[in-house]
Amino acid sequence: MHYTFKIERGNFTDAGQASSSVKRTLKQLGVDPANIKRTVVALFEAEINAVAHAYGGTIDVDIDGEKIVMVVADEGPGIPNIELAMQEGWSTASAKVREMGYGAGMGLPNIKKNTDELKIDTKVGVGTTVTMTVNLA
Amino acid sequence: MTLKDIIEELDLKCLNPVNLDAEVSSAYASDLLSDVMGNARSGQVWITMQTHKNVTAIASLKDMPAVIIVRDGVPDDDMLQHAKDEDICLLVSKDATFEVCGKLYDLIK
């Protein structure tokens, strides 16, 4: 099964719709609740990262019997230093984003903790593609 | 203890009366959304001063039955609507986080 969602820059109002929709689908498919939880945490965080930092992008989700693969691809500033970005507490979020309760530097660490595989391809000034895999078996 | 009992005991204003029979044995207090995303557990009540729609989005994703907004916070219109759409019980306390946590801890621990 394949699903695609769009990400709009700064549109926090609709953030979470992809995660919500994927959650409903996984529930209908009878996927183990623990794996549903891991999936939605990772997808929501990646979605918020793109909304907060990028200029727009897409989310592609593929579900088969063995795994869930989520690809969040954005056009944006890219991540100059991935090692720093993976550190808990490190963030480049704006004041506005921090006011909403984001920007604590926990997004990427949360994704890492909740996925079996995390791949980040990024190019400064071009964009970032985050590929997350949750194994179901 | 049910959510309904907690609403009565803590004198909370209820803006969306759903999940009233839910058994509540724990809560999570935080204004950092990724903290809740990463560390809250399903079934917990979320105590926060955040009043925007992403709160109800996370509460729904994490299967949290209710959100308590502290210090008479007023939820954004789209947060209230989203709480209704997603069946999240939206509650408001006149107390600050410390008092809400203390009272709730005494009740359910």
gemmi code that builds the backbone of each chain (N, CA, C; Angstrom):
import gemmi

chains = {
    "A": [
        ("MET", (0.824, -1.189, 0.000), (0.000, 0.000, 0.000), (0.864, 1.247, 0.000)),
        ("HIS", (0.442, 2.224, -0.764), (1.252, 3.437, -0.857), (0.390, 4.680, -0.603)),
        ("TYR", (0.904, 5.565, 0.220), (0.200, 6.813, 0.507), (1.144, 7.990, 0.331)),
        ("THR", (0.605, 9.095, -0.201), (1.406, 10.309, -0.352), (0.688, 11.491, 0.304)),
        ("PHE", (1.457, 12.298, 0.994), (0.910, 13.513, 1.620), (1.803, 14.693, 1.264)),
        ("LYS", (1.213, 15.874, 1.286), (1.987, 17.085, 1.003), (2.327, 17.816, 2.303)),
        ("ILE", (3.481, 18.457, 2.323), (3.857, 19.267, 3.490), (3.967, 20.719, 3.044)),
        ("GLU", (3.283, 21.614, 3.766), (3.352, 23.042, 3.457), (4.183, 23.756, 4.499)),
        ("ARG", (4.998, 24.660, 4.053), (5.851, 25.429, 4.968), (5.017, 26.158, 6.025)),
        ("GLY", (5.390, 25.967, 7.266), (4.786, 26.722, 8.361), (3.339, 26.386, 8.671)),
        ("ASN", (2.793, 25.371, 8.006), (1.382, 25.041, 8.240), (1.259, 24.050, 9.406)),
        ("PHE", (1.360, 24.585, 10.617), (1.263, 23.731, 11.801), (-0.173, 23.275, 12.038)),
        ("THR", (-1.129, 24.064, 11.523), (-2.533, 23.720, 11.754), (-2.866, 22.330, 11.231)),
        ("ASP", (-2.330, 22.004, 10.075), (-2.650, 20.703, 9.483), (-1.588, 19.654, 9.776)),
        ("ALA", (-0.561, 20.036, 10.536), (0.489, 19.068, 10.854), (-0.110, 17.931, 11.672)),
        ("GLY", (0.300, 16.741, 11.363), (-0.216, 15.583, 12.085), (-1.269, 14.823, 11.300)),
        ("GLN", (-1.722, 15.424, 10.182), (-2.765, 14.729, 9.405), (-2.250, 13.442, 8.777)),
        ("ALA", (-1.007, 13.484, 8.302), (-0.426, 12.275, 7.708), (-0.310, 11.184, 8.763)),
        ("SER", (0.228, 11.544, 9.926), (0.395, 10.568, 11.002), (-0.950, 9.993, 11.418)),
        ("SER", (-1.938, 10.880, 11.502), (-3.267, 10.469, 11.917), (-3.877, 9.487, 10.911)),
        ("SER", (-3.712, 9.804, 9.640), (-4.249, 8.952, 8.590), (-3.543, 7.590, 8.560)),
        ("VAL", (-2.218, 7.616, 8.719), (-1.456, 6.357, 8.727), (-1.845, 5.515, 9.940)),
        ("LYS", (-2.069, 6.188, 11.064), (-2.478, 5.458, 12.273), (-3.797, 4.706, 12.037)),
        ("ARG", (-4.759, 5.400, 11.436), (-6.060, 4.778, 11.154), (-5.887, 3.551, 10.263)),
        ("THR", (-5.065, 3.709, 9.217), (-4.844, 2.599, 8.286), (-4.205, 1.410, 8.989)),
        ("LEU", (-3.185, 1.668, 9.798), (-2.476, 0.581, 10.475), (-3.406, -0.145, 11.445)),
        ("LYS", (-4.290, 0.622, 12.092), (-5.267, 0.020, 13.009), (-6.188, -0.924, 12.246)),
        ("GLN", (-6.667, -0.428, 11.089), (-7.561, -1.243, 10.260), (-6.876, -2.520, 9.797)),
        ("LEU", (-5.567, -2.422, 9.556), (-4.812, -3.583, 9.084), (-4.485, -4.543, 10.227)),
        ("GLY", (-4.788, -4.120, 11.454), (-4.529, -4.985, 12.602), (-3.067, -5.061, 12.996)),
        ("VAL", (-2.319, -4.020, 12.686), (-0.897, -3.982, 13.062), (-0.786, -3.868, 14.593)),
        ("ASP", (0.214, -4.532, 15.143), (0.468, -4.524, 16.578), (0.533, -3.080, 17.122)),
        ("PRO", (-0.219, -2.779, 18.200), (-0.277, -1.408, 18.731), (1.100, -0.805, 19.041)),
        ("ALA", (2.031, -1.596, 19.504), (3.364, -1.072, 19.833), (4.037, -0.537, 18.565)),
        ("ASN", (3.865, -1.251, 17.460), (4.448, -0.796, 16.196), (3.713, 0.421, 15.631)),
        ("ILE", (2.405, 0.492, 15.876), (1.648, 1.676, 15.447), (2.176, 2.895, 16.191)),
        ("LYS", (2.385, 2.739, 17.502), (2.876, 3.862, 18.315), (4.221, 4.344, 17.811)),
        ("ARG", (5.132, 3.400, 17.559), (6.481, 3.781, 17.079), (6.373, 4.539, 15.757)),
        ("THR", (5.533, 4.023, 14.887), (5.387, 4.618, 13.556), (4.875, 6.048, 13.628)),
        ("VAL", (3.834, 6.268, 14.418), (3.232, 7.606, 14.428), (4.130, 8.628, 15.128)),
        ("VAL", (4.874, 8.192, 16.145), (5.812, 9.116, 16.801), (6.852, 9.580, 15.782)),
        ("ALA", (7.442, 8.633, 15.068), (8.499, 8.960, 14.104), (7.954, 9.843, 12.974)),
        ("LEU", (6.783, 9.467, 12.456), (6.238, 10.213, 11.317), (5.836, 11.630, 11.723)),
        ("PHE", (5.226, 11.750, 12.886), (4.813, 13.080, 13.350), (6.031, 13.985, 13.523)),
        ("GLU", (7.070, 13.461, 14.137), (8.269, 14.280, 14.367), (8.900, 14.718, 13.037)),
        ("ALA", (8.950, 13.805, 12.084), (9.548, 14.134, 10.790), (8.700, 15.177, 10.055)),
        ("GLU", (7.382, 15.012, 10.190), (6.452, 15.957, 9.563), (6.646, 17.355, 10.165)),
        ("ILE", (6.717, 17.423, 11.487), (6.900, 18.713, 12.165), (8.245, 19.334, 11.777)),
        ("ASN", (9.291, 18.522, 11.712), (10.600, 19.044, 11.301), (10.503, 19.732, 9.947)),
        ("ALA", (9.819, 19.082, 9.011), (9.710, 19.642, 7.668), (8.858, 20.913, 7.675)),
        ("VAL", (7.758, 20.908, 8.430), (6.901, 22.096, 8.508), (7.671, 23.263, 9.121)),
        ("ALA", (8.472, 22.958, 10.147), (9.162, 24.013, 10.887), (10.382, 24.554, 10.147)),
        ("HIS", (11.070, 23.697, 9.405), (12.361, 24.121, 8.849), (12.392, 24.257, 7.331)),
        ("ALA", (11.550, 23.501, 6.630), (11.691, 23.444, 5.169), (10.688, 24.373, 4.465)),
        ("TYR", (10.783, 24.400, 3.141), (9.900, 25.272, 2.355), (8.718, 24.491, 1.772)),
        ("GLY", (8.719, 23.202, 2.000), (7.652, 22.361, 1.469), (8.203, 20.981, 1.174)),
        ("GLY", (7.325, 20.025, 1.012), (7.838, 18.693, 0.738), (6.736, 17.664, 0.616)),
        ("THR", (7.144, 16.415, 0.615), (6.183, 15.327, 0.483), (6.502, 14.210, 1.484)),
        ("ILE", (5.456, 13.481, 1.806), (5.612, 12.299, 2.659), (5.115, 11.109, 1.856)),
        ("ASP", (5.944, 10.092, 1.755), (5.529, 8.852, 1.084), (5.604, 7.708, 2.083)),
        ("VAL", (4.517, 6.970, 2.189), (4.471, 5.859, 3.135), (4.144, 4.575, 2.382)),
        ("ASP", (4.977, 3.566, 2.573), (4.733, 2.256, 1.977), (4.567, 1.225, 3.082)),
        ("ILE", (3.471, 0.492, 3.002), (3.196, -0.508, 4.027), (3.079, -1.870, 3.354)),
        ("ASP", (3.877, -2.832, 3.814), (3.635, -4.212, 3.391), (3.618, -5.094, 4.641)),
        ("GLY", (3.544, -6.365, 4.476), (3.400, -7.248, 5.630), (4.607, -7.260, 6.551)),
        ("GLU", (5.744, -6.829, 6.027), (6.971, -6.941, 6.813), (7.443, -5.624, 7.427)),
        ("LYS", (7.148, -4.530, 6.749), (7.683, -3.262, 7.257), (6.875, -2.050, 6.777)),
        ("ILE", (7.105, -0.946, 7.469), (6.545, 0.339, 7.059), (7.734, 1.236, 6.719)),
        ("VAL", (7.740, 1.753, 5.500), (8.821, 2.664, 5.096), (8.222, 4.047, 4.864)),
        ("MET", (8.760, 5.036, 5.567), (8.254, 6.398, 5.451), (9.381, 7.297, 4.947)),
        ("VAL", (9.092, 8.020, 3.861), (10.101, 8.921, 3.290), (9.561, 10.347, 3.348)),
        ("VAL", (10.224, 11.191, 4.122), (9.832, 12.598, 4.211), (10.899, 13.412, 3.483)),
        ("ALA", (10.517, 13.948, 2.328), (11.484, 14.660, 1.481), (11.098, 16.126, 1.402)),
        ("ASP", (12.037, 16.998, 1.742), (11.702, 18.423, 1.686), (12.688, 19.206, 0.841)),
        ("GLU", (12.199, 20.363, 0.395), (13.085, 21.376, -0.174), (13.308, 22.376, 0.937)),
        ("GLY", (14.560, 22.579, 1.284), (14.795, 23.464, 2.417), (16.258, 23.748, 2.632)),
        ("PRO", (16.569, 24.212, 3.830), (17.947, 24.644, 4.107), (18.942, 23.495, 4.238)),
        ("GLY", (18.434, 22.272, 4.424), (19.344, 21.162, 4.672), (19.883, 21.204, 6.095)),
        ("ILE", (20.612, 20.157, 6.476), (21.174, 20.091, 7.834), (22.701, 20.145, 7.712)),
        ("PRO", (23.318, 21.255, 8.148), (24.771, 21.390, 7.991), (25.566, 20.353, 8.788)),
        ("ASN", (25.070, 19.972, 9.946), (25.824, 19.048, 10.789), (24.876, 18.015, 11.398)),
        ("ILE", (24.812, 16.839, 10.794), (23.836, 15.831, 11.230), (24.154, 15.334, 12.636)),
        ("GLU", (25.441, 15.226, 12.929), (25.832, 14.738, 14.257), (25.249, 15.638, 15.362)),
        ("LEU", (25.360, 16.951, 15.134), (24.783, 17.906, 16.096), (23.262, 17.775, 16.145)),
        ("ALA", (22.651, 17.657, 14.966), (21.193, 17.588, 14.898), (20.651, 16.352, 15.616)),
        ("MET", (21.439, 15.293, 15.663), (21.000, 14.065, 16.333), (21.138, 14.160, 17.844)),
        ("GLN", (21.858, 15.180, 18.326), (22.052, 15.319, 19.774), (20.790, 15.845, 20.440)),
        ("GLU", (20.383, 15.176, 21.512), (19.209, 15.624, 22.238), (19.467, 17.025, 22.813)),
        ("GLY", (18.537, 17.936, 22.579), (18.675, 19.283, 23.139), (19.189, 20.310, 22.143)),
        ("TRP", (19.693, 19.842, 21.006), (20.218, 20.778, 20.009), (19.134, 21.118, 19.011)),
        ("SER", (18.885, 22.403, 18.769), (17.807, 22.800, 17.864), (18.113, 24.131, 17.199)),
        ("THR", (17.602, 24.295, 15.991), (17.717, 25.589, 15.309), (16.336, 26.211, 15.104)),
        ("ALA", (15.355, 25.743, 15.857), (13.982, 26.214, 15.672), (13.846, 27.691, 16.005)),
        ("SER", (12.908, 28.348, 15.319), (12.671, 29.778, 15.528), (11.936, 30.009, 16.847)),
        ("ALA", (11.912, 31.268, 17.283), (11.215, 31.611, 18.523), (9.740, 31.235, 18.441)),
        ("LYS", (9.137, 31.452, 17.281), (7.709, 31.152, 17.109), (7.449, 29.652, 17.292)),
        ("VAL", (8.331, 28.858, 16.702), (8.187, 27.402, 16.797), (8.400, 26.946, 18.245)),
        ("ARG", (9.354, 27.574, 18.926), (9.612, 27.217, 20.330), (8.430, 27.565, 21.219)),
        ("GLU", (7.783, 28.695, 20.922), (6.610, 29.095, 21.702), (5.510, 28.041, 21.661)),
        ("MET", (5.432, 27.339, 20.544), (4.407, 26.301, 20.408), (4.768, 25.039, 21.187)),
        ("GLY", (5.964, 25.011, 21.740), (6.362, 23.834, 22.516), (7.234, 22.882, 21.724)),
        ("TYR", (7.661, 23.343, 20.534), (8.617, 22.543, 19.760), (10.009, 23.131, 19.965)),
        ("GLY", (10.987, 22.591, 19.250), (12.320, 23.176, 19.318), (13.095, 22.784, 20.558)),
        ("ALA", (12.728, 21.656, 21.164), (13.460, 21.188, 22.345), (14.631, 20.297, 21.947)),
        ("GLY", (14.798, 20.107, 20.647), (15.905, 19.267, 20.193), (15.664, 17.792, 20.455)),
        ("MET", (14.401, 17.393, 20.421), (14.068, 15.989, 20.713), (13.509, 15.251, 19.509)),
        ("GLY", (13.285, 15.967, 18.404), (12.616, 15.374, 17.251), (13.389, 14.225, 16.634)),
        ("LEU", (14.605, 14.509, 16.169), (15.390, 13.446, 15.529), (15.741, 12.320, 16.517)),
        ("PRO", (16.123, 12.647, 17.772), (16.339, 11.553, 18.727), (15.091, 10.678, 18.926)),
        ("ASN", (13.907, 11.312, 18.957), (12.665, 10.534, 19.071), (12.489, 9.604, 17.867)),
        ("ILE", (12.820, 10.127, 16.679), (12.688, 9.314, 15.466), (13.638, 8.123, 15.544)),
        ("LYS", (14.866, 8.396, 15.934), (15.886, 7.347, 16.025), (15.430, 6.237, 16.979)),
        ("LYS", (14.899, 6.645, 18.133), (14.479, 5.684, 19.161), (13.330, 4.803, 18.686)),
        ("ASN", (12.479, 5.359, 17.816), (11.240, 4.659, 17.485), (11.258, 3.935, 16.137)),
        ("THR", (12.404, 3.970, 15.459), (12.482, 3.288, 14.162), (13.582, 2.224, 14.194)),
        ("ASP", (13.499, 1.291, 13.267), (14.546, 0.265, 13.178), (15.673, 0.718, 12.274)),
        ("GLU", (15.326, 1.628, 11.388), (16.339, 2.147, 10.466), (16.038, 3.615, 10.196)),
        ("LEU", (17.075, 4.437, 10.236), (16.898, 5.860, 9.939), (18.027, 6.310, 9.030)),
        ("LYS", (17.635, 6.890, 7.893), (18.631, 7.365, 6.955), (18.320, 8.831, 6.637)),
        ("ILE", (19.347, 9.673, 6.738), (19.137, 11.099, 6.453), (20.067, 11.520, 5.321)),
        ("ASP", (19.468, 11.903, 4.203), (20.249, 12.456, 3.088), (19.970, 13.942, 3.052)),
        ("THR", (21.025, 14.733, 3.172), (20.775, 16.171, 3.226), (21.846, 16.926, 2.445)),
        ("LYS", (21.410, 18.027, 1.837), (22.348, 18.873, 1.122), (22.017, 20.313, 1.484)),
        ("VAL", (22.992, 21.007, 2.032), (22.753, 22.377, 2.491), (22.286, 23.242, 1.324)),
        ("GLY", (21.201, 23.959, 1.528), (20.649, 24.844, 0.511), (19.743, 24.134, -0.482)),
        ("VAL", (19.614, 22.840, -0.377), (18.785, 22.083, -1.320), (17.616, 21.396, -0.604)),
        ("GLY", (17.937, 20.595, 0.388), (16.859, 19.922, 1.110), (17.312, 18.669, 1.828)),
        ("THR", (16.352, 18.027, 2.448), (16.644, 16.847, 3.271), (15.632, 15.751, 2.976)),
        ("THR", (16.114, 14.531, 2.888), (15.227, 13.385, 2.778), (15.494, 12.443, 3.943)),
        ("VAL", (14.448, 12.231, 4.727), (14.555, 11.352, 5.893), (13.798, 10.060, 5.570)),
        ("THR", (14.499, 8.934, 5.622), (13.864, 7.648, 5.347), (13.827, 6.824, 6.635)),
        ("MET", (12.623, 6.454, 7.038), (12.448, 5.756, 8.316), (11.768, 4.415, 8.073)),
        ("THR", (12.303, 3.377, 8.691), (11.715, 2.058, 8.527), (11.337, 1.474, 9.891)),
        ("VAL", (10.117, 0.981, 9.954), (9.668, 0.243, 11.139), (9.400, -1.196, 10.701)),
        ("ASN", (10.142, -2.131, 11.270), (9.940, -3.542, 10.936), (8.748, -4.095, 11.703)),
        ("LEU", (7.912, -4.850, 10.986), (6.714, -5.393, 11.637), (6.920, -6.823, 12.087)),
        ("ALA", (7.847, -7.504, 11.466), (8.032, -8.924, 11.787), (8.746, -9.091, 13.127)),
    ],
    "B": [
        ("MET", (-9.724, 5.548, 39.067), (-10.657, 6.675, 39.117), (-11.046, 7.092, 37.693)),
        ("THR", (-12.314, 7.421, 37.508), (-12.730, 7.796, 36.151), (-12.446, 9.287, 35.902)),
        ("LEU", (-12.421, 9.611, 34.625), (-12.210, 10.999, 34.239), (-13.294, 11.900, 34.841)),
        ("LYS", (-14.513, 11.378, 34.874), (-15.641, 12.144, 35.434), (-15.376, 12.505, 36.897)),
        ("ASP", (-14.865, 11.531, 37.668), (-14.538, 11.786, 39.083), (-13.463, 12.865, 39.203)),
        ("ILE", (-12.470, 12.776, 38.326), (-11.372, 13.741, 38.374), (-11.874, 15.155, 38.076)),
        ("ILE", (-12.771, 15.249, 37.088), (-13.338, 16.560, 36.735), (-14.044, 17.165, 37.946)),
        ("GLU", (-14.779, 16.323, 38.671), (-15.497, 16.814, 39.856), (-14.537, 17.193, 40.978)),
        ("GLU", (-13.608, 16.304, 41.260), (-12.693, 16.525, 42.392), (-11.793, 17.743, 42.178)),
        ("LEU", (-11.363, 17.941, 40.934), (-10.451, 19.060, 40.652), (-11.184, 20.321, 40.192)),
        ("ASP", (-12.523, 20.216, 40.153), (-13.349, 21.334, 39.752), (-12.916, 21.892, 38.385)),
        ("LEU", (-12.858, 21.007, 37.400), (-12.392, 21.392, 36.067), (-13.568, 21.800, 35.186)),
        ("LYS", (-13.303, 22.749, 34.321), (-14.310, 23.124, 33.320), (-14.153, 22.166, 32.146)),
        ("CYS", (-15.264, 21.591, 31.704), (-15.182, 20.603, 30.625), (-15.714, 21.201, 29.324)),
        ("LEU", (-14.844, 21.301, 28.321), (-15.232, 21.923, 27.053), (-15.669, 20.901, 26.015)),
        ("ASN", (-15.347, 19.645, 26.256), (-15.776, 18.591, 25.327), (-15.970, 17.299, 26.116)),
        ("PRO", (-17.200, 17.082, 26.594), (-17.443, 15.972, 27.509), (-17.475, 14.600, 26.819)),
        ("VAL", (-16.275, 14.060, 26.585), (-16.169, 12.683, 26.060), (-15.186, 11.911, 26.936)),
        ("ASN", (-15.183, 10.613, 26.790), (-14.288, 9.710, 27.545), (-14.487, 9.807, 29.063)),
        ("LEU", (-15.670, 10.216, 29.490), (-15.875, 10.477, 30.915), (-15.749, 9.213, 31.772)),
        ("ASP", (-16.004, 8.071, 31.166), (-15.880, 6.818, 31.929), (-14.484, 6.208, 31.845)),
        ("ALA", (-13.568, 6.879, 31.152), (-12.208, 6.335, 31.023), (-11.546, 6.252, 32.398)),
        ("GLU", (-10.908, 5.121, 32.663), (-10.160, 4.958, 33.910), (-8.814, 5.666, 33.770)),
        ("VAL", (-8.526, 6.547, 34.699), (-7.271, 7.301, 34.628), (-6.408, 6.923, 35.829)),
        ("SER", (-5.213, 6.442, 35.565), (-4.333, 6.075, 36.680), (-3.019, 6.838, 36.637)),
        ("SER", (-2.875, 7.696, 35.628), (-1.620, 8.422, 35.515), (-1.797, 9.649, 34.632)),
        ("ALA", (-0.835, 10.553, 34.730), (-0.879, 11.763, 33.909), (0.534, 12.134, 33.492)),
        ("TYR", (0.615, 13.052, 32.524), (1.917, 13.537, 32.076), (1.842, 15.048, 31.954)),
        ("ALA", (2.745, 15.746, 32.629), (2.719, 17.215, 32.607), (3.915, 17.728, 31.831)),
        ("SER", (3.648, 18.430, 30.733), (4.743, 18.993, 29.942), (4.194, 19.985, 28.934)),
        ("ASP", (4.997, 21.014, 28.659), (4.637, 21.963, 27.606), (5.497, 21.761, 26.364)),
        ("LEU", (6.381, 20.783, 26.422), (7.215, 20.461, 25.257), (6.576, 19.305, 24.493)),
        ("LEU", (6.207, 19.577, 23.246), (5.410, 18.601, 22.510), (6.178, 17.326, 22.176)),
        ("SER", (7.466, 17.463, 21.885), (8.243, 16.267, 21.572), (8.518, 15.430, 22.821)),
        ("ASP", (8.517, 16.082, 23.968), (8.652, 15.357, 25.230), (7.442, 14.445, 25.412)),
        ("VAL", (6.266, 15.000, 25.167), (5.037, 14.214, 25.288), (5.018, 13.115, 24.225)),
        ("MET", (5.386, 13.500, 23.013), (5.412, 12.544, 21.902), (6.325, 11.364, 22.248)),
        ("GLY", (7.457, 11.666, 22.845), (8.430, 10.612, 23.112), (8.189, 9.847, 24.402)),
        ("ASN", (7.581, 10.487, 25.389), (7.578, 9.877, 26.721), (6.222, 9.623, 27.361)),
        ("ALA", (5.171, 10.275, 26.895), (3.854, 10.026, 27.496), (3.355, 8.648, 27.065)),
        ("ARG", (2.484, 8.083, 27.899), (1.931, 6.757, 27.577), (0.440, 6.867, 27.285)),
        ("SER", (-0.066, 5.889, 26.538), (-1.487, 5.912, 26.228), (-2.282, 5.782, 27.533)),
        ("GLY", (-3.433, 6.435, 27.572), (-4.279, 6.395, 28.760), (-3.974, 7.499, 29.762)),
        ("GLN", (-2.835, 8.151, 29.615), (-2.501, 9.232, 30.541), (-3.255, 10.509, 30.176)),
        ("VAL", (-3.525, 11.327, 31.187), (-4.095, 12.657, 30.964), (-2.928, 13.631, 30.814)),
        ("TRP", (-3.028, 14.543, 29.866), (-1.925, 15.485, 29.585), (-2.243, 16.837, 30.211)),
        ("ILE", (-1.323, 17.313, 31.038), (-1.471, 18.619, 31.693), (-0.517, 19.606, 31.018)),
        ("THR", (-1.053, 20.709, 30.513), (-0.212, 21.643, 29.747), (-0.786, 23.052, 29.735)),
        ("MET", (0.041, 24.019, 29.373), (-0.485, 25.368, 29.157), (-0.552, 25.698, 27.663)),
        ("GLN", (-0.175, 24.744, 26.815), (-0.284, 24.951, 25.366), (-1.756, 24.888, 24.948)),
        ("THR", (-2.154, 25.766, 24.026), (-3.580, 25.841, 23.681), (-3.822, 25.770, 22.169)),
        ("HIS", (-2.909, 25.125, 21.448), (-3.106, 25.056, 20.000), (-3.372, 23.614, 19.538)),
        ("LYS", (-3.737, 23.511, 18.275), (-4.285, 22.272, 17.733), (-3.311, 21.091, 17.737)),
        ("ASN", (-2.019, 21.375, 17.702), (-1.062, 20.265, 17.681), (-1.119, 19.451, 18.976)),
        ("VAL", (-1.614, 20.076, 20.046), (-1.763, 19.357, 21.317), (-2.791, 18.229, 21.169)),
        ("THR", (-3.936, 18.553, 20.589), (-4.955, 17.522, 20.420), (-4.515, 16.498, 19.376)),
        ("ALA", (-3.720, 16.939, 18.401), (-3.199, 15.988, 17.408), (-2.318, 14.941, 18.108)),
        ("ILE", (-1.452, 15.415, 18.994), (-0.563, 14.488, 19.701), (-1.354, 13.625, 20.693)),
        ("ALA", (-2.288, 14.258, 21.409), (-3.110, 13.487, 22.356), (-3.820, 12.345, 21.630)),
        ("SER", (-4.316, 12.638, 20.436), (-5.005, 11.613, 19.656), (-4.042, 10.517, 19.201)),
        ("LEU", (-2.871, 10.928, 18.693), (-1.885, 9.939, 18.223), (-1.415, 9.048, 19.370)),
        ("LYS", (-1.328, 9.623, 20.573), (-0.821, 8.879, 21.726), (-1.940, 8.197, 22.518)),
        ("ASP", (-3.172, 8.253, 22.024), (-4.325, 7.658, 22.722), (-4.464, 8.172, 24.154)),
        ("MET", (-4.375, 9.483, 24.297), (-4.589, 10.096, 25.609), (-6.034, 10.587, 25.662)),
        ("PRO", (-6.795, 10.220, 26.696), (-8.234, 10.524, 26.697), (-8.573, 11.990, 26.961)),
        ("ALA", (-7.647, 12.722, 27.616), (-7.999, 14.088, 28.013), (-6.771, 14.979, 28.099)),
        ("VAL", (-7.020, 16.279, 27.897), (-5.983, 17.299, 28.085), (-6.510, 18.299, 29.106)),
        ("ILE", (-5.703, 18.594, 30.124), (-6.072, 19.638, 31.079), (-5.231, 20.875, 30.779)),
        ("ILE", (-5.897, 21.957, 30.408), (-5.210, 23.229, 30.177), (-5.189, 23.983, 31.501)),
        ("VAL", (-4.008, 24.437, 31.898), (-3.872, 25.057, 33.217), (-4.109, 26.568, 33.151)),
        ("ARG", (-4.260, 27.163, 34.316), (-4.358, 28.617, 34.500), (-5.379, 29.281, 33.581)),
        ("ASP", (-6.540, 28.645, 33.498), (-7.643, 29.210, 32.712), (-7.267, 29.534, 31.269)),
        ("GLY", (-6.382, 28.738, 30.702), (-6.010, 28.932, 29.305), (-7.215, 28.748, 28.386)),
        ("VAL", (-7.222, 29.491, 27.314), (-8.335, 29.400, 26.355), (-7.830, 28.703, 25.092)),
        ("PRO", (-8.408, 27.548, 24.763), (-7.931, 26.853, 23.561), (-8.287, 27.616, 22.289)),
        ("ASP", (-7.406, 27.541, 21.305), (-7.729, 28.092, 19.994), (-8.996, 27.404, 19.476)),
        ("ASP", (-9.738, 28.097, 18.621), (-10.976, 27.522, 18.075), (-10.718, 26.191, 17.379)),
        ("ASP", (-9.615, 26.143, 16.605), (-9.385, 24.897, 15.861), (-8.913, 23.764, 16.780)),
        ("MET", (-8.367, 24.117, 17.950), (-8.032, 23.075, 18.925), (-9.310, 22.450, 19.493)),
        ("LEU", (-10.269, 23.321, 19.827), (-11.537, 22.833, 20.383), (-12.267, 21.967, 19.355)),
        ("GLN", (-12.286, 22.431, 18.117), (-12.949, 21.666, 17.062), (-12.256, 20.315, 16.860)),
        ("HIS", (-10.933, 20.341, 16.892), (-10.158, 19.124, 16.698), (-10.390, 18.138, 17.842)),
        ("ALA", (-10.518, 18.675, 19.072), (-10.814, 17.820, 20.232), (-12.147, 17.111, 20.015)),
        ("LYS", (-13.109, 17.842, 19.451), (-14.426, 17.249, 19.179), (-14.308, 16.184, 18.089)),
        ("ASP", (-13.557, 16.514, 17.034), (-13.401, 15.570, 15.919), (-12.695, 14.289, 16.356)),
        ("GLU", (-11.725, 14.436, 17.253), (-10.873, 13.293, 17.628), (-11.260, 12.662, 18.965)),
        ("ASP", (-12.369, 13.135, 19.537), (-12.822, 12.597, 20.832), (-11.775, 12.711, 21.935)),
        ("ILE", (-11.254, 13.911, 22.079), (-10.367, 14.189, 23.204), (-11.144, 15.071, 24.183)),
        ("CYS", (-11.175, 14.681, 25.437), (-11.857, 15.479, 26.451), (-10.977, 16.687, 26.783)),
        ("LEU", (-11.518, 17.886, 26.573), (-10.732, 19.098, 26.787), (-11.187, 19.769, 28.083)),
        ("LEU", (-10.241, 19.896, 29.021), (-10.566, 20.390, 30.354), (-9.736, 21.628, 30.675)),
        ("VAL", (-10.296, 22.504, 31.508), (-9.570, 23.713, 31.894), (-9.581, 23.827, 33.418)),
        ("SER", (-8.400, 24.126, 33.978), (-8.284, 24.353, 35.418), (-7.887, 25.796, 35.669)),
        ("LYS", (-8.378, 26.353, 36.783), (-7.940, 27.711, 37.130), (-6.552, 27.660, 37.775)),
        ("ASP", (-6.164, 26.476, 38.232), (-4.869, 26.315, 38.898), (-3.707, 26.260, 37.918)),
        ("ALA", (-2.508, 26.499, 38.447), (-1.287, 26.342, 37.657), (-0.853, 24.874, 37.674)),
        ("THR", (0.126, 24.549, 36.837), (0.546, 23.154, 36.656), (0.881, 22.470, 37.981)),
        ("PHE", (1.630, 23.145, 38.840), (2.054, 22.551, 40.106), (0.854, 22.082, 40.938)),
        ("GLU", (-0.144, 22.959, 41.054), (-1.315, 22.608, 41.858), (-2.122, 21.481, 41.210)),
        ("VAL", (-2.292, 21.564, 39.886), (-3.064, 20.515, 39.194), (-2.376, 19.165, 39.398)),
        ("CYS", (-1.063, 19.147, 39.222), (-0.315, 17.890, 39.381), (-0.432, 17.367, 40.812)),
        ("GLY", (-0.280, 18.259, 41.775), (-0.332, 17.838, 43.174), (-1.679, 17.254, 43.541)),
        ("LYS", (-2.732, 17.944, 43.138), (-4.091, 17.466, 43.464), (-4.362, 16.132, 42.776)),
        ("LEU", (-3.971, 16.038, 41.527), (-4.232, 14.815, 40.767), (-3.411, 13.652, 41.314)),
        ("TYR", (-2.189, 13.940, 41.691), (-1.318, 12.901, 42.259), (-1.939, 12.343, 43.538)),
        ("ASP", (-2.440, 13.246, 44.380), (-3.088, 12.811, 45.626), (-4.294, 11.920, 45.339)),
        ("LEU", (-5.002, 12.227, 44.264), (-6.227, 11.484, 43.945), (-5.955, 10.094, 43.416)),
        ("ILE", (-4.973, 9.962, 42.552), (-4.855, 8.682, 41.823), (-3.632, 7.853, 42.190)),
        ("LYS", (-2.741, 8.378, 43.040), (-1.550, 7.573, 43.366), (-1.702, 6.885, 44.709)),
    ],
}
model = gemmi.Model(1)
for chain_id, residues in chains.items():
    chain = gemmi.Chain(chain_id)
    for i, (resn, *xyz) in enumerate(residues, 1):
        res = gemmi.Residue()
        res.name, res.seqid = resn, gemmi.SeqId(i, " ")
        for name, pos in zip(("N", "CA", "C"), xyz):
            atom = gemmi.Atom()
            atom.name, atom.element = name, gemmi.Element(name[0])
            atom.pos, atom.b_iso = gemmi.Position(*pos), 0.0
            res.add_atom(atom)
        chain.add_residue(res)
    model.add_chain(chain)
structure = gemmi.Structure()
structure.add_model(model)
structure.setup_entities()
